[in-house]
């Protein structure tokens, strides 16, 4: 891979930056053979496991894109970030956090066992399925369309177009939803759900089936990196407090039961989905040495070959390498 120290201020240096990222993507694409696509959802099983792409977006439109950046995919669990933001905006942060905790679990994202064994008075966090279903049930509206509207409106404001819901993926998830239904029935019995179970599940599967690209994820990440504000025009897109809590949850709970290792070895807020997407970000930082995207950036990654915990196997290694080379870690 390309190595060496570069001053990233000139046009030549930006060309070098593109060459660096192209080289890294080509190198880590080889790792995809070690993972597997999410075969338990039939439509996701059709993904090409060799795909790998990354988009990095900074202030004033500074961007680097490499690999399979034009490949659309469904947002899956990354949607939990958006539903949490909307629930906090609609109901208030205090209301939401009274009903969903902010603690990492150490358990799989779709675990049922821990709900009963640990005698919880609320789900661990909004990014495990039990917490996500609870959050989705809080969203205003009496139909899936009404509940989803603010999420789609937020996305449209950030990415510049209204994304579609992939109906094939939605149907595939709906028809293979036994585990999520089991979680839903437990939540219903224990009084966590605030809307009808079928309405909650239908909305949740649809929010997971929103179709996006790595460029879209990078745009979302850039807004979060700047505490909910568009750094190019200083418009507040997400309330500052909500953006900061969201980033904290991404850092501690965003990568399923590998969140602790990711925080330790990569050190940036991130949220993954079983389609292979990763939403990540680096806030503005102060360093004595000049690094790329020193003023903060949003990062979108797509690599559908997953490791055993459900995260993109090549995507994690690529992010770890970039975070190390560019000193992105918040620690």
C-alpha positions as CSV (number, residue, x, y, z in Angstrom):
1,X,0.0,0.0,0.0
2,X,1.0,3.6,-0.5
3,X,3.0,4.8,2.5
4,X,4.7,8.0,3.6
5,X,4.1,11.4,5.1
6,X,2.4,14.0,2.9
7,X,1.4,17.7,3.5
8,X,-2.2,17.6,2.5
9,X,-2.7,21.2,1.5
10,X,-1.9,21.4,-2.2
11,X,-3.8,20.1,-5.3
12,X,-1.0,17.6,-5.9
13,X,-1.5,16.4,-2.3
14,X,-5.2,15.9,-2.9
15,X,-4.4,13.8,-5.9
16,X,-2.1,11.8,-3.6
17,X,-5.0,11.5,-1.1
18,X,-7.2,9.9,-3.8
19,X,-4.4,7.5,-4.7
20,X,-4.0,6.5,-1.1
21,X,-7.7,5.7,-0.7
22,X,-7.9,3.9,-4.0
23,X,-4.9,1.8,-2.9
24,X,-6.4,1.0,0.5
25,X,-9.8,0.0,-0.9
26,X,-8.1,-2.3,-3.4
27,X,-6.0,-3.9,-0.6
28,X,-8.9,-4.4,1.8
29,X,-11.2,-5.7,-0.9
30,X,-9.2,-8.9,-0.7
31,X,-10.5,-9.4,2.9
32,X,-14.1,-9.7,1.7
33,X,-13.5,-13.5,1.0
34,X,-13.3,-14.0,4.8
35,X,-16.9,-12.8,5.4
36,X,-20.4,-13.8,4.4
37,X,-23.5,-11.8,3.2
38,X,-26.5,-11.7,5.5
39,X,-28.2,-14.9,4.1
40,X,-30.9,-15.0,6.7
41,X,-32.7,-12.2,4.8
42,X,-33.1,-13.7,1.3
43,X,-32.9,-10.4,-0.6
44,X,-29.7,-9.4,1.2
45,X,-28.2,-12.8,0.3
46,X,-28.2,-11.6,-3.3
47,X,-25.5,-9.0,-2.7
48,X,-22.1,-9.3,-4.3
49,X,-19.7,-10.1,-1.4
50,X,-16.8,-8.6,-3.3
51,X,-18.3,-5.1,-3.2
52,X,-16.4,-2.5,-1.2
53,X,-16.8,1.3,-1.4
54,X,-16.1,4.4,0.7
55,X,-17.1,8.0,0.6
56,X,-15.5,10.6,2.8
57,X,-17.0,14.1,2.9
58,X,-15.5,17.2,4.6
59,X,-16.2,20.9,4.9
60,X,-16.7,23.0,1.7
61,X,-17.4,19.9,-0.4
62,X,-13.9,18.3,0.1
63,X,-14.5,14.7,-0.8
64,X,-12.8,11.4,-1.6
65,X,-14.7,8.5,-3.1
66,X,-13.4,5.0,-4.0
67,X,-14.6,1.6,-4.9
68,X,-18.3,0.6,-5.4
69,X,-19.6,4.1,-4.4
70,X,-22.6,4.0,-6.8
71,X,-24.0,0.7,-5.5
72,X,-27.3,1.3,-3.7
73,X,-28.1,-0.7,-0.6
74,X,-30.7,-0.7,2.2
75,X,-29.8,1.2,5.3
76,X,-30.9,-1.6,7.8
77,X,-29.8,-0.9,11.4
78,X,-28.2,2.4,10.5
79,X,-31.8,3.6,10.4
80,X,-31.9,3.2,14.2
81,X,-29.8,6.4,14.3
82,X,-32.4,8.3,12.4
83,X,-35.4,6.9,14.3
84,X,-33.7,7.8,17.6
85,X,-33.1,11.3,16.4
86,X,-36.7,11.8,15.3
87,X,-38.1,10.3,18.5
88,X,-36.0,12.7,20.5
89,X,-37.2,15.6,18.4
90,X,-40.8,14.6,18.6
91,X,-41.0,13.5,22.3
92,X,-38.0,15.1,23.9
93,X,-34.7,13.5,25.0
94,X,-35.8,12.9,28.6
95,X,-39.0,11.1,27.4
96,X,-37.0,8.7,25.1
97,X,-34.2,8.0,27.6
98,X,-36.7,7.3,30.3
99,X,-37.9,4.3,28.2
100,X,-34.6,3.2,26.5
101,X,-31.3,3.0,28.3
102,X,-27.9,4.0,26.9
103,X,-25.8,1.0,28.0
104,X,-23.8,-1.4,25.8
105,X,-25.1,-4.9,26.1
106,X,-22.2,-7.3,25.2
107,X,-24.9,-9.4,23.6
108,X,-25.9,-9.9,19.9
109,X,-28.1,-7.1,18.4
110,X,-31.1,-9.5,18.1
111,X,-30.7,-11.2,21.4
112,X,-33.9,-12.2,23.3
113,X,-32.4,-14.0,26.2
114,X,-30.8,-11.0,27.9
115,X,-34.2,-9.2,28.0
116,X,-35.6,-11.6,30.5
117,X,-32.5,-12.9,32.3
118,X,-31.4,-9.4,33.4
119,X,-34.8,-8.2,34.5
120,X,-34.6,-5.0,32.6
121,X,-36.9,-2.1,33.3
122,X,-36.1,-0.8,29.8
123,X,-34.1,-2.0,26.8
124,X,-30.4,-1.6,27.0
125,X,-30.0,1.0,24.2
126,X,-31.7,2.3,21.0
127,X,-29.3,0.3,18.7
128,X,-30.2,-3.2,19.7
129,X,-33.4,-4.5,18.1
130,X,-35.4,-4.4,21.4
131,X,-34.5,-0.7,21.9
132,X,-35.0,0.1,18.2
133,X,-38.5,-1.4,18.2
134,X,-39.3,0.5,21.4
135,X,-38.1,3.8,19.7
136,X,-40.0,3.1,16.5
137,X,-43.2,2.5,18.6
138,X,-42.8,6.1,20.0
139,X,-42.8,7.8,16.6
140,X,-45.9,9.9,16.0
141,X,-48.4,8.5,13.5
142,X,-51.1,5.9,13.1
143,X,-49.7,4.3,9.9
144,X,-46.2,3.3,8.8
145,X,-46.3,6.1,6.3
146,X,-47.0,8.7,9.0
147,X,-44.4,7.3,11.3
148,X,-41.7,7.2,8.5
149,X,-42.5,10.6,7.1
150,X,-40.2,12.6,9.5
151,X,-37.3,10.2,8.9
152,X,-37.6,10.5,5.1
153,X,-38.0,14.3,5.5
154,X,-34.8,14.5,7.6
155,X,-32.9,12.3,5.0
156,X,-34.2,14.5,2.1
157,X,-32.9,17.6,3.9
158,X,-29.5,16.1,4.4
159,X,-28.9,14.2,1.2
160,X,-30.9,16.4,-1.2
161,X,-33.5,13.8,-2.4
162,X,-36.2,11.7,-0.9
163,X,-35.0,8.1,-0.8
164,X,-37.2,5.1,-1.7
165,X,-38.1,2.0,0.3
166,X,-36.9,-1.1,-1.4
167,X,-40.1,-3.2,-1.5
168,X,-38.3,-6.5,-2.2
169,X,-36.1,-6.1,0.8
170,X,-39.1,-5.0,2.9
171,X,-41.1,-8.1,1.9
172,X,-38.0,-10.3,2.5
173,X,-37.6,-9.0,6.0
174,X,-41.3,-9.1,6.8
175,X,-41.5,-12.7,5.8
176,X,-38.5,-13.8,7.8
177,X,-39.2,-11.8,10.9
178,X,-39.7,-14.6,13.5
179,X,-37.0,-13.3,15.9
180,X,-38.0,-9.7,15.7
181,X,-41.6,-10.7,16.2
182,X,-40.5,-12.7,19.3
183,X,-38.8,-9.6,20.6
184,X,-41.8,-7.5,19.8
185,X,-44.2,-9.8,21.7
186,X,-41.9,-9.7,24.7
187,X,-41.9,-5.9,24.5
188,X,-45.7,-5.9,24.2
189,X,-46.1,-8.1,27.2
190,X,-43.8,-6.0,29.3
191,X,-45.4,-2.7,28.3
192,X,-42.6,-1.1,26.3
193,X,-44.4,-0.7,23.0
194,X,-46.4,2.6,22.6
195,X,-48.0,1.6,19.3
196,X,-49.7,-1.6,18.0
197,X,-47.2,-4.5,17.5
198,X,-48.0,-4.9,13.8
199,X,-47.8,-1.2,13.1
200,X,-44.4,-1.1,15.0
201,X,-43.0,-4.0,13.1
202,X,-44.2,-2.8,9.7
203,X,-42.7,0.6,10.3
204,X,-39.4,-0.9,11.5
205,X,-39.0,-3.2,8.5
206,X,-39.7,-0.3,6.2
207,X,-37.2,2.0,7.9
208,X,-34.6,-0.7,7.5
209,X,-35.4,-1.0,3.8
210,X,-34.7,2.6,2.9
211,X,-32.3,2.6,0.0
212,X,-29.2,4.8,0.1
213,X,-25.5,5.0,-1.0
214,X,-22.2,5.6,0.7
215,X,-22.3,9.3,-0.4
216,X,-25.6,9.6,1.5
217,X,-24.1,8.1,4.6
218,X,-21.1,10.5,4.4
219,X,-23.5,13.5,4.3
220,X,-25.3,12.2,7.4
221,X,-22.0,11.7,9.1
222,X,-20.8,15.2,8.3
223,X,-23.9,16.8,9.9
224,X,-23.4,14.7,13.0
225,X,-19.7,15.4,13.1
226,X,-20.6,19.1,13.4
227,X,-23.1,18.6,16.2
228,X,-26.1,18.6,13.9
229,X,-25.1,21.7,12.0
230,X,-24.3,21.9,8.3
231,X,-20.7,23.2,8.4
232,X,-21.1,24.9,5.0
233,X,-24.0,27.2,5.8
234,X,-24.3,26.8,9.7
235,X,-27.9,25.6,9.4
236,X,-29.1,23.5,12.3
237,X,-30.4,20.2,10.8
238,X,-30.4,18.2,14.1
239,X,-30.7,19.7,17.6
240,X,-27.2,20.0,19.1
241,X,-28.0,17.9,22.2
242,X,-29.6,15.2,20.2
243,X,-26.7,15.0,17.8
244,X,-24.2,14.8,20.7
245,X,-26.1,12.0,22.4
246,X,-26.5,10.2,19.1
247,X,-22.7,10.3,18.6
248,X,-22.0,9.0,22.1
249,X,-24.4,6.1,21.5
250,X,-22.7,5.3,18.1
251,X,-19.3,5.2,19.8
252,X,-20.4,2.9,22.6
253,X,-23.2,0.8,21.0
254,X,-23.1,1.3,17.3
255,X,-21.1,-1.8,16.1
256,X,-23.2,-4.5,17.8
257,X,-21.3,-6.6,20.3
258,X,-18.0,-5.5,18.7
259,X,-18.6,-1.9,19.8
260,X,-16.0,-2.0,22.6
261,X,-13.2,-3.2,20.3
262,X,-14.2,-0.8,17.6
263,X,-14.1,2.1,20.0
264,X,-10.7,1.0,21.3
265,X,-9.0,0.2,18.0
266,X,-10.7,2.7,15.6
267,X,-12.0,5.3,18.0
268,X,-14.7,7.1,16.0
269,X,-18.5,7.1,16.3
270,X,-20.0,4.6,13.9
271,X,-23.2,2.6,13.2
272,X,-23.3,-0.5,11.1
273,X,-26.1,-2.5,9.3
274,X,-26.3,-6.1,8.1
275,X,-26.5,-5.0,4.5
276,X,-22.8,-4.0,4.9
277,X,-23.2,-0.3,5.4
278,X,-21.3,1.7,8.0
279,X,-22.1,5.3,8.9
280,X,-19.0,6.9,10.6
281,X,-17.7,10.3,11.4
282,X,-14.7,12.2,12.8
283,X,-15.4,15.5,14.6
284,X,-13.2,18.5,14.0
285,X,-10.0,18.0,15.9
286,X,-6.8,19.9,17.0
287,X,-3.5,18.3,16.0
288,X,0.0,19.7,15.7
289,X,0.5,17.8,12.4
290,X,-1.7,18.6,9.4
291,X,-4.0,15.6,8.5
292,X,-6.7,15.2,5.9
293,X,-10.2,16.3,7.0
294,X,-8.8,18.0,10.2
295,X,-12.0,20.0,10.3
296,X,-14.1,16.9,10.6
297,X,-15.8,14.5,8.1
298,X,-18.6,12.1,7.5
299,X,-17.7,8.6,6.2
300,X,-19.9,6.1,4.4
301,X,-18.8,2.5,3.8
302,X,-20.4,-0.4,2.0
303,X,-19.1,-3.9,2.1
304,X,-21.8,-6.7,2.3
305,X,-19.4,-9.5,3.4
306,X,-19.9,-9.5,7.2
307,X,-17.9,-10.9,10.1
308,X,-19.6,-13.1,12.7
309,X,-21.1,-10.1,14.6
310,X,-22.9,-8.6,11.5
311,X,-20.4,-5.8,10.6
312,X,-18.7,-5.4,7.3
313,X,-15.5,-7.3,7.6
314,X,-13.5,-5.3,5.0
315,X,-15.3,-2.1,6.0
316,X,-14.0,-2.3,9.6
317,X,-10.5,-3.0,8.5
318,X,-10.6,-0.1,6.1
319,X,-11.9,2.3,8.7
320,X,-9.3,1.1,11.2
321,X,-6.5,1.7,8.7
322,X,-7.8,5.2,7.7
323,X,-8.3,6.2,11.3
324,X,-4.8,5.2,12.2
325,X,-3.2,6.9,9.2
326,X,-5.1,10.1,9.5
327,X,-5.3,10.2,13.3
328,X,-9.1,10.3,13.3
329,X,-9.6,8.8,16.8
330,X,-11.4,11.1,19.2
331,X,-9.2,9.8,22.1
